[in-house]
Amino acid sequence: MLDEEQLGAYINDRFTQRLFRLETHDFLDVGSDGDDFERYLAGQPGPDMARKSAWLDVIRSEVARGKHTYRVHVVRSPLTDYLRFDFEWGYVHNEQAGERIGILDLAERDAPSELIDHDFWLIDDEHLVLMHYDDRGRFIGAEPVYDVDEIERHRTCAQAAWASAEPFGAYWRAHPDAWRGPSQA
């Protein structure tokens, strides 16, 4: 199992063109959020942009070098407070920086038969990493998988999920009931 730092190095060493992330959780307790989720719940006006700017710079730099990250988040509306926060304070900014994000809302669309019900990263369609979280959404570790059949199964899932997902911007504009405040989408 890889810890957060090892996972970052693993991805960076292999990511040359395309990085895909499937997310299936409606809450994660991850350090990269800083205290933004608590600030969101407390009604603060926006994320800690001093902290967030570094990540947005990474996304912009990757895009400038021809490297693209695709993300599909599988949800079931109505959205949890955490998903509303993640979309409003995370995805809105990530998409503006160049990340390509899709939402697969299973309350509105059927799941493709190829959909896998766990989080993973697929790096350049060749390297698979399964993400593990405890029942409170805390990251436990990341598991590289080398089995060719599993990599192909997850590649097929990634393609089907992306084809079935609605682009984030369109999804977010169509769900103003989920916005805490004026949307930037």
N, C-alpha and C positions, 0 to 999 in steps of 0.2 A: 504494500500500500504506500502511496505517495502522500506526503503532507502538502500543505498549501504551497510552500516554497519549491518543493520538488516537482509538484504539478506544473507550476509556472515554467520551470526550467525545461521540463519534458515537452510541454507545448511549444515553447520558444525554439527549442532545438529541432523541431519537426515541421513547424508551420511555415510553409513557403508561399501558398496561394489561397487556400480555403480552409476555414475553421468553422465547424458546425457545432452548435450546442442545442441539445434538447433539454428543456426544463419541464418538470411535471409537478413540482411542489407549489402549494399555495402560500407557504411561509418558509423562509430560511433565516437562520440566525447566524449570519456571516460577518466576520470582522470588517470586510470591505465596505459595509454600510456605515461604519463609524457609529455615531449616535443619531444619524439622520432619521431613522425610523421613529425614534422617540420624539425627535423634533417635529416630524411630520404629524404625529398624533397630537402633539401639543399645539398645533396650529401655526408653527413657524412658517415664514413666507417662502422658503426654498432650501435646497440642500446646501451643505457646506461646500461651496464652489472652490475654495482653496484646496480642499482635499480631492474633490471630484475632477478638477481641471487636469490633474496629472493623468488620470485614466483617459479622459477625453483626448488628450494629446497623444497618448499611445494609439488610440483608434485612428486618429487623423494621420499619424505617421505610418501606420500599417497600410491604410488606404493609399497614401501617396506612393508607397512601394509596391502596389498591386496586390496586397494581401487583404482578403475580405473575410469578415466574420459574419456568419449567418446564425440566427437564433430563432427557435420556435419555442414558445411557451404554451404548454397545454393547460388550459384553465376550464373552469365551469362557472359561468356567471350565476348569481351576482358575485362580484369580485370581493375578496377579503380586503381588510384594511391594508395588509401587507402588499397584496398585488396592486392595489390602487397607488400606494406609495411607490412601489417598484416601477410602475408604468409612468406615473406623473413626475417623479424625481429621478428616475433612472433612464428608462427607455426613451423618453422624449429627448433627453440630452444625447444619449448614445446614438440614436438614429440621426440626429443632426450632425454628429461627428463622423458618421459614415457606416455605422453598424447596420446590417440588414436584419430586420426583426419581423417575425410573423407571429400572429396569435391564432391558436387553434382552440376556439371556445366550443367545448363539447355540449353546451346548452343550446348552441346555435347551428352546429355543423356535426355531421357524423364523423367519427374517428375512422381514418383509413385502416384497413385490415392489417396493414404492415406496422401500425403504431406499436411501439414498445413502451411499457409503463415504468421507465426509470430514466434518470438523468444520465447523460453521457456527453462526451466530447468526441468528435470525429475530426481528425487532423489530416488535411490533404487527401481525404477519402481512403487513407491507408492505415492510420493509427487510431485505435479505439481506446478510450479511457472511460470506465464506468465510475460514476460519482456516488459516494455513499454518505448518507446523513443519518443521524439518530432520529428518534421519534419527536424530538423538539426542533428539528431542522438544523441541527449543528453538524458541520462538516466533520466526518470521521476519517475519510481518506479517499484517495482516487486509485483505481485499480486498472493498470494497463492490461489489455487483452490482446493476445497474439494469435488466437484461433482464427483462421481464414474464414471459416463459415460464419462465425459470430461477427466478424468485421463486415462481411457482405450483408448479413441480416440487418445490422445497424445502418449500413450505407443505404439499403433499401428503405428502411424506416425514415432516415433523414430526407431522402428524396420525396417520399410520400407525405411526410409531415409538412415539408416546405410547399409542396404543390397544393396541399389542402388548407394551409394557413392563410389568414387574411393579413395583408400588410398592416403593420402596427399603426401607422398614421391613420389609415382608413378606419381601423377598428376603434382607435381612441376617439376620433372625431364622431363616430356613430354612437358612442357611449358617454355622453356628457353627464349622465346621472352618476358616473363613477368618479368624476372630477371633484377634487376638494375645492379647487378654485378655478380661475380662468386657465384653460389649457393652452399649452404652447405648441401643440401638435399641428 
